[in-house]
């Protein structure tokens, strides 16, 4: 009999919906499988996408997945500003959308290697 929490072992691919945190999903699966459980990268609660869960002996593989290239598709509301800079904050301001030329000009400053500040919220 293997040590407690090491079986079942494997990788679980979860299509995470908006709403629950990555931690909440890990807890749900951990409760069902009664095994050691981790994930290979956090998704914000309002984000959707592939969440890699690692169970049992496979938790040792987390480092192999965390640094892999990722691709993000984003929907951005350019007419609103919130207190947190994301969909969960309170609406602070609503205005007309920028023109395509304005968006292109602003995007120029975001191309290449950049370091963005992390919001306080």
N, C-alpha and C positions, 0 to 999 in steps of 0.2 A: 504494500500500500504506500503510495507516494506521500511525502510530507503534506500537511494540511495547507490548502490554498494554492497548490501547484497544478492541480488538475480540475477541470479541463484546461488545456493549454492551446493557445492559438491566436489568430488575428481576426477580429470582427470588424467588418466595414459597416458603418452606420451612416445612413443618409439623415443627418441631423436636421430637424425642422427648426424654424424660428420659435423661440420661447424658452425651452429648457437650456440650462448651461451645460457645458461639456461635463462638468463635475456631476451634475444631476443624472446625466445619462450613464456615466461610469457607475454611479451608485445603484441605479436600477439594474444594470446588468450584473454587477457584483452580487446584489441580493438574490438574483435568480440562479446564478452559477455557483455561488459560495466559493469563489476563487479570488486570488490576488488579481487586481485589475488596475490598469493604467491606460493612458492615451498618449498619442504621438503629436500633440499640438492642440491648443485650446481654440475653440470658436466662440465668439461673443454670443450671448443669448439671442440677439436679434439676427445673427448670421445663420445661414443654411449652408450645408455642404457635407463633404466626406469627413467623417471623424473616424480615425483609426484607433480601435481599442485593442489592447494587448492583454491577454489573460494568462494566468499561471506562469509557467516557465518562460513564456514569450515576452514577459515584461522586460527581460534583459535586452530585448531587441530595440527598445524605444530609441536609443541613440542613433540607430541606423535609419530611422524614419524622420526624426525631427529636423535634420539639416537638408532634406531633399527640397528641390525646387517646387514651388507652389504657384498656382495661377488663381487669380481672384477676378471675379466678375462683380461689378458694383453698380448699383442704382443709386444715383445721387439726386437729391432734391435741391436744385440751385435757387429755389425761391424762398427758402426758409432758413433761419438760424435758430439753434436751440441752446439752452444753457450748458449742455454737455458736448455739443458738436456731433451728436448721434441721434437716432430716432427716439431714444428713451428720455431725452431732456425736454424741458418745458419750452414751448415756442416763445421766442423773444422778438422775432422780427419776420415779417413776410414782405417780399418785394417782387418786382418783375424779373423774369429770368434774364440772364445776360445774353448778349448776341453770340453767335458762333465765333466771331472774330475776337470778342472779349475772352471767351473760354480758351481759344487757341493761344492767345497772348499769355494768359495766366498759367496755362499748362507748360509753357516753355520753361518756367522756373522750377518745374517738378520733374523735368527729364534728366536722366543721368543718375549719378550716385548722389543721394541726398540723405540727410538725417532730419526726420520730422519730430517735433516735440510731442510727448505723450500727454494727452489731455488729463487734467486733474481728476476728472470723474471716472 
